[in-house]
């Protein structure tokens, strides 16, 4: 039943926001678990760690698509163009990560006769989607949050920090290649274990709140 002054569209948006919020709450721990599985596989390769790595990457990426969609609904009032650009990049990055995980999982379940380990994956070469496009999306989201003040400003700054770290990881994967390189590994660990999980859980808590924010004028 609709409340006074409430439209069906507003109810539907609120319903999806909460769904996206719950997906964000799940995406945070999933991303943390993926990072843990990746580090374990990096130091102690096993089929179990490989399976966990691939499945968690796939699931986490799909969860993030719902979270980003719900977040877009909150941010487009600040700057529709920038919000749409960031959303498209974020979805593209998430789908690339999902394809990345699905590709590795398919090769693990049914290993091909020959598979060149040093050739970039066609579905996500050196993490162009998983890291680079996601970094741009986080940068756009962070700027929108800081400018619009419709969400906690700290959430925006954390998104900008994640964007910078993801960019470092992408460049490192592109030119260094060795995931055990100290600088690359440090950026990946901070992103995978700290900034991204905290950011998604924080987004989830904001989106699942019963009260919606009161719109305020965007900063120039």
Secondary structure, 3 states (H helix, E strand, C coil): CCCCCCCHHHHHHHHHHHHHHHHHHHHHHHHHHHHHHHHHHHHCCCHHHHHHHHHHHHHHHHHHHHHHHHHHHHHCCCCHHHHHHHHHHHHHHHHHHHHHHHHHHHHHHCCCCCCCCCCCCCCCHHHHHHHHHHHHHHHHHHHHHHHHCCCCHHHHHHHHHHHHHHHHHHHHHHHCCCCCCHHHHHHHHHHHHHHHHHHHHHHHHHHCCCCCCCCCCCCC
